[in-house]
């Protein structure tokens, strides 16, 4: 028997899933300004700085690669090239949209601490704002590179919400694809 779009899919075995995010990489034009933002304002520790030279895209490139650690061992990574032409070639251009972002799970006190640090540091381009999604409350800010960061505090009933969403995920997607675009977020 073949599965239809609304039948549940078998759960992936945990051994077949990635363990965690290792790192997310981005380009920065100013490693020190980036460090001040991530380490001094946000509070992520600088855990490694690699300065390297290697062949990339057919040419030898010299660059620095910094990593800022998260509690689970994952990291945010940032590259800056020594040569301005290399920097321009590898620059990550983005169409600024709130839908392209990196989200971090935090507790409410950590979210408030980050919000206060942003207010104290005063970078207007950070544009801090909070949205209550129902299933979580999120603080959004922009980093010096234009990358949007989300610091999400889960709803107190997160396990119940997660179980409900897992049970209906395929049916909800099938409903959406079929043209029924009504909201199913009863937590908002």
Helices and strands as residue ranges (DSSP letters): G 14-16, E 23-27, H 31-35, I 36-42, E 46-56, E 59-69, E 75-81, H 84-90, E 101-105, H 108-121, G 124-126, E 129-132, E 136-142, E 148-154, H 158-177
